[in-house]
Amino acid sequence: MKTEINHKWFYSQSPEEIWMYLTETELMAQWIMPNDFKLLLGHQFTFRTNPIPSLNLDGIFHCKVLEIIPHKKLVYSWKGGPGNDETILDTIVEWTLEKKDNGTQLYLLHTGFKEENVSILTGMTEGWLKKMEKVKNLLNEK
């Protein structure tokens, strides 16, 4: 069974420009979800969206910043569930940026999916592709 999402994208912008969309609360809200993210090791934050009853998710994702290498790597936990402190999803999101060919290669590794998360994994695999297309559009509008 597949237990991770592994994607990569190329952007013509610099790693510093891409980094802003991964780490600035207002910019993140434009492409992923409203949040209270801070680029601070150990900071606990949430992403919020509408509940997704079909996946047993209340729409609040609890996260914690685990690793920061400015303009190169960002790692955070990503947990969710139906509410009442019940967690059915306990994963790790890892972004890696690499300067390449007058632009940036961006890698996403989202790991830790369990067998009971197969529907969430399927949805998020496609979801990340759509979200990062949105980032590309936002960058090109600048």
Sequence and secondary structure as in RCSB ss.txt:
>XXXX:A:sequence
MKTEINHKWFYSQSPEEIWMYLTETELMAQWIMPNDFKLLLGHQFTFRTNPIPSLNLDGIFHCKVLEIIPHKKLV
YSWKGGPGNDETILDTIVEWTLEKKDNGTQLYLLHTGFKEENVSILTGMTEGWLKKMEKVKNLLNEK
>XXXX:A:secstr
   EEEEEEEESS HHHHHHHHH HHHHHHHT  B   SSTT EEEEE   BGGGTB SEEEEEEEEEETTTEEE
EEEEE SBTTB SEEEEEEEEEEEETTEEEEEEEEE   GGGHHHHHHHHHHHHHHHHHHHHHHHH 
